[in-house]
């Protein structure tokens, strides 16, 4: 609970997510953690498949690094049939070290090899260049820019959001 509350309570992590505000420990305990645990048990065919990322190889950080997820894209507001949506959140202390790219690539491979997905998608804010680069390194390509109405838009919302995707066919071509 402590590590997850620290992650979701960090303004640097949350500044480009949802309303851009840190999530309180109480909300993490009451809503976020139970949802992640339920979704972990159900896996990506039911709801969200969520995996904790931990440093077990002695890279110096130790412990909880963040989380990665796959979920049906329609459950997050994308179009039905859009495949599985990739998501992740990592502690700022490990940003820029390749963990996001490694985790994203692993889940993309899992989506196609183990889960039979036809398409993997991801969305982020247009201004979130670091996340966009992770998606590109994981093999996803820019599909579109779109704009959503937010009751209290956060900084950068005026530039919209971007959708990235990779199809099974494109992924197979990269392997060959």
Secondary structure, 3 states (H helix, E strand, C coil): CHHHHHHHCCHHHHCCCCCCCCCCHHHHHHHHHHHHHHHHHHCCCCCEEEEEEEECCCCCCCEEEEEEEEEEHHHHCCCCCCCEEEEEEECHHHCCCCHHHHHHHHHHHHHHHCCCCCEEEEEEECCCHHHHHHHHHCCCEEEEEECCCCCCCCCCHHHCEEEEEEEHHHHHHHHC
